[in-house]
């Protein structure tokens, strides 16, 4: 891939990742990196990379669920 092709690729991909759509758990830098890796190599990043974000998501939602059960 030439420098020009890579630059064009990154610019197109950047259109999906705006600062105002960043989310610590659902759309973070690891999601961007995963998109880059999948497009360049055909393989995703290792599943463990975003594991902490997934654990945080489940803990947060489980805590909210328990809170509503107490009401």
C-alpha positions as CSV (number, residue, x, y, z in Angstrom):
1,X,0.0,0.0,0.0
2,X,1.4,3.4,-1.0
3,X,1.6,6.3,1.4
4,X,-1.2,8.0,-0.6
5,X,-3.4,4.9,-0.4
6,X,-2.8,4.6,3.4
7,X,-3.5,8.3,4.0
8,X,-6.8,8.0,2.0
9,X,-7.7,4.9,4.0
10,X,-7.1,6.5,7.3
11,X,-9.0,9.7,6.3
12,X,-12.0,7.5,5.3
13,X,-11.8,5.6,8.5
14,X,-11.4,8.7,10.6
15,X,-14.9,9.8,9.3
16,X,-16.3,7.1,11.6
17,X,-14.5,8.3,14.7
18,X,-15.3,11.8,15.7
19,X,-14.4,13.2,19.1
20,X,-18.0,13.8,20.0
21,X,-18.8,10.1,19.4
22,X,-16.0,8.8,21.6
23,X,-17.3,6.5,24.4
24,X,-14.9,4.9,26.9
25,X,-16.5,1.5,26.6
26,X,-18.5,1.3,23.3
27,X,-16.3,3.3,20.9
28,X,-12.8,3.9,22.0
29,X,-9.3,3.9,20.5
30,X,-9.2,0.1,20.6
31,X,-12.2,0.0,18.3
32,X,-10.4,2.3,15.9
33,X,-7.3,0.1,16.1
34,X,-9.4,-3.0,15.5
35,X,-10.9,-1.4,12.4
36,X,-7.4,-0.5,11.1
37,X,-6.1,-4.0,11.7
38,X,-9.1,-5.7,10.1
39,X,-8.8,-3.5,7.0
40,X,-5.1,-3.9,6.7
41,X,-4.5,-7.5,7.7
42,X,-8.0,-9.1,7.6
43,X,-7.6,-10.0,11.3
44,X,-9.0,-8.3,14.4
45,X,-6.9,-7.2,17.4
46,X,-6.7,-9.8,20.1
47,X,-9.9,-10.2,22.1
48,X,-8.2,-9.4,25.4
49,X,-7.4,-5.9,24.3
50,X,-10.9,-4.5,25.0
51,X,-11.7,-7.0,27.8
52,X,-11.5,-4.3,30.5
53,X,-14.0,-2.1,28.7
54,X,-16.4,-5.0,28.3
55,X,-16.1,-5.9,32.0
56,X,-16.7,-2.3,32.9
57,X,-19.8,-2.2,30.7
58,X,-21.2,-5.3,32.3
59,X,-20.5,-4.1,35.8
60,X,-22.1,-0.7,35.1
61,X,-25.2,-2.2,33.6
62,X,-25.5,-4.9,36.3
63,X,-25.2,-2.2,39.0
64,X,-27.9,-0.2,37.3
65,X,-30.1,-3.3,37.1
66,X,-29.6,-4.0,40.8
67,X,-30.4,-0.4,41.7
68,X,-33.7,-0.6,39.9
69,X,-34.6,-3.9,41.6
70,X,-34.2,-2.2,45.0
71,X,-36.9,0.4,44.0
